[in-house]
Amino acid sequence: MRRLIVLATCMLMGLAAGPSSQPAQSPAHDRSGASAAFTTHDPLVLRARQLADEGKFFEARAILTQKDASGDGREPATRDRAPRSGHDLAAKDRAANDPRDPRAREEMLDILDRTRAQYALDGPALLARLRESIPDASAADLERWRASGEAQYRMIDGQVRFFSREPANIFRFCDEAIRQRKPPAPPAAGWTLVDHLARVVSEAKRTGQTQVVPIRHRVRYSLTVPADAPGLKPGALVRIWLPFPQEYSRQRDVKLISSNPHPALIAPPARGEPLTVAPQRTAYFERRVGAKQEPMVFEEAFEFTTWAFYPDLDDARAKPLPPIWGDRELAERLPHIVFSPEMKATAAKIVGDETNPLRKARKIFNFVATNISYWAEEEYGTIPSLSAKALRTGRGDCGVQTMLFITLCRCAGIPARWQTGWETKRVGFDMHDWCEFYVEPWGWLPADPSYGLQKSGDPAIRDFYFGHQDSYRMIVNVDYGRQLHPPKGSLRSEPLDFQRGEVEIDGKNLYFGNWDYDMNLEWLDPGP
């Protein structure tokens, strides 16, 4: 679990001022959920991406920072410059005749740095980690597992660099390493997900209600910017966005208890169809750094109640979309929802000649659940297309699996949309991504492809995560790649999702790894 300890004794820095009424301006919002480096037609950026794919990071950086080929003396933006504002209408008109995209070039430099940071392990460092579980693991073992694709790595400027979260994927995909590994400690007795699902099914059948087993949550969330963070200096403006729960059909009674500093600017909840206002909901803070450079801590405490959702899904009751539906949540949304020939062919093969929309969605769910293996994933901001990656590699984490499900559903004519936040289970709570798909007469139904088919002989438990949802969720996002509130001017650490928070210092993004976060969770209702 990616949970970091907050320094509880740290003092807040800066002036005791509330959020500014005039936040920095953001780039024009295109809802791509990706860096401009992955949507641009700038040939220099496209070439830099190709070089990076070939492992030639130094060359990619060199072409992005060289003098502009037009000879006018201009240079592309570098990572040391303040982020540029977005394209206005005039800039878009110019782009039709001038493919140069300074913002995309600047962000591509950032992507190179972010990718390097994710592949920070050399062979000896990873071997040391492996020996914690396999004491006699050797360099020859690691090389064999790398060559077979069971250890995640990249070639960067002629060197083998391993994924920073290894050996997590080795212990998922390498049978030899799994056999040699010291057995992990058995899970402690107590709360189990299966017990909770059984209670949900039982209560729904007993009461005839679709929303059952409400669980009241209390959350204390904090984010710490350390004293040595890049750009943290006296007088600097620090802007912080923390996750805050939506008001939603299955999540209600949201209440802010406290914040530090005070006041926090809470974004309004998403409303309407399609969902607008703040589909990625935030609590916003800003502070100026004082004369003394110390860690800065930002905190929020809130409560909310989430209901499990268990409708009776009878295939015979499923209806086609109403004629007035249009293309809402059915269209491509590049680069993450892309109807490539391979994607369309895959959807057609899965669905076959089925016309019932609920059966079609179930076929797609089962395909993703059984064919896309879960693994520890790169940060989404460095992946050009989540759905394309899932289809190409057959691997991905919850968000990658979810985006593939959404894309295949849309290809098959079934509306589908993103929904994410945290799984708040009493054992193993963490950030999590899932989604919704639309079938009449039920409307929007939840689906969790990474939870997939549960290991149970009871079909109600086995198939639970197709069309149903448990009580242990904190819904923050009902879409992806949407503007924060207030807007953020620089490239977000996570352009697609929003679960940990975002940090900006004097208009420059502070990337993951340069700050810490912690979530303390209490359940105010008894389990399971």
Secondary structure, DSSP 8 states (H G I E B T S, - for coil): -------TT----S------SS-----------S-GGGT---HHHHHHHHHHHTT-HHHHHHHHHS--TTSSS-----TTS-------HHHHHHHTT----HHHHHHHHHHHHHHHHHT-B-HHHHHHHHTTTSTT--HHHHHHHHHTT-S-EEEETTEEEE-TTTTTTHHHH-HHHHHHS-------SS--HHHHHHHHHHHHHHH--SEEEEEEEEEEEEEEE-TT-TT--TT-EEEEEEE----BTTEEEEEEEEEESS--EE----BTTTTBS-SB-EEEEEEE--SS---EEEEEEEEEEEEEE-----GGG-B---GGGTTTTTS-BTTTB---HHHHHHHHHHHTT---HHHHHHHHHHHHHHHSEE-----GGG-S-HHHHHHHHSEE-HHHHHHHHHHHHHHTT--EEEEEEEE--SSS-EEEEEEEEEEBTTEEEEE-TTT-S-S-SSHHHHTTTBT-B-S-EEEEESSSS---SS---S--SSSS--SS-EEEETTEE--TTSSEEEEEEEESS---
